[in-house]
Amino acid sequence: MIQFEHIAKELADWAAGHAEVLAIVGAVSAFMFIVTLAILPLVILAIPEDYFVKEQQSGWGFGLRHPLLRTLLVIGKNIIGIVLFMAGFIMLFIPGQGLLTILIAITLLNFPGKRNLELRLMKKPKIAKGVGWIRKKKGKKPIILP
């Protein structure tokens, strides 16, 4: 019991000495939570219902012919994906929808094996339930899984 009291005292001393850091972490956490609540439904609603059963993906409407525009859009999409992935990872430890945010981030990123990873995540009951609830609430058909 004495060890626990010693650890609690050291933790309290550390927190008192780092109040600014804790305030910043709290503010960032609240900001990411609000941004996630705003962005996730938009991205979930943009996913076609047959996303996981189609052979050929639509490429998120990037059928642009000009290579510079297409490249800029792909880079922008991947930057947003990286930011969402980092936010989702952080939200695994702070308040927020961490796994759902990571799923959306992976959907935006381009990398080998992406489809299998998306499907594995989408088949997790909590994620499937969350995605289904958002789509149903907005009158969209559920995502079809193989």
Beta strands, then each sheet from edge to edge (+ up, - down):
end
